Amino acid sequence: MLVLGGIYMSPIPSMPYALLWLERQIRSVANLTREDARLFLEVAPKVPVVPEVERYPLEAANEALEALRQGRLRGSAVLVP
């Protein structure tokens, strides 16, 4: 996910498409003040975010895709070469 935030933003610089190749969402956040950002950054480390990753050997890529299609994944699937 690519998130852009700020009340006053400079133009977004061009970037190679490869950097965004698999991104599925682009979001903007309106009305974010410096104080909002300061408060967020103060609270963020206190939130227990625990990533969930399911590893699949590269040869099992089709199984990973099937699990994704069927909604059986929690978190992210990672192919390990």
N, C-alpha and C positions, 0 to 999 in steps of 0.2 A: 504494500500500500504506500502510495506517495501522498504525504500530507503537506499542504502549504498553509502557513498561518501568518497573520499580521494585518493590522489596519492599513498601514502604508507599506506597500511592497514595491521594490524595484522590479522592472520587467524580468521575467523568468529567462535566464540565459538558455541558449540552445544547447542540447546535449545529444550525444549519440543515441539512436534508438535502442541499441543493444543494452543500455543501462536500464531501460524501462521494459525490456522485451516481455517478461512474464508478469508484469504488474497487471492487476485486475481492477484496481480502484485508484482514482485520483480524487482527493478530497481537499476542500479549502475550509479553513476555520476563520470565521468572521469575528470581528470585535475582540480580538485577543489583545489585552493590554500588557505592558511590561510587568505590572503587578500580578496579573493573572498568570503569566509565565513563571514569575518568581514563586508564587504560591504552589503552582503545579509541580515545579521542580523540587520544592521542599517536601511535598507529600508523596511524590512518585516512588522514592526508594522504600517507603513504608508499606506499599501495597504488595502483597505476596503474589506476584505474577510467576507462575510456574509453567514454563513451556512444556508441551507434550509432543514428543517426536516418536514416530514409528519408523524404524530402519528396515529397509528391504535391500537384499543384495541386488546388484544391477540386473542379474538374470531374472529376477522376479518383478521386473518393471510392470509387466502386464497384470500381475496380482495386485500391485499397488494401485494401478489405474482402476482396476475392478473394485477395490475397496473404496476408492474415492467415489466412483459412480454410484455405489450402493449406500453411500453415507456411513460406512463402517469406520471411518477414520476419526480419531479425536486428535486435533492438533495438525501437525504437518507430517507428511510422508517424505522420507529422505532415501534416495537411492545411493547405495555405497558401492563404489567400483571395486 
